[in-house]
């Protein structure tokens, strides 16, 4: 095992006051201490992204960056 993926259920509506903030922060710090990659999935808002960046989670994925699409559409848009 070389990485940890944080489920979107922990990321959804996260803020410093949310009940998931402490758990998410602990997962990030533990994984980093063990020299593991950390990726947070389900990032949908700037607030969620900002929280993760503030806590040194540098790998994220989610609708904030783009929604799933057919290969042809992806190639047309991003290539």
Helices and strands as residue ranges (DSSP letters): E 3-6, H 8-11, H 21-33, E 37-40, H 46-54, E 59-60, H 71-78
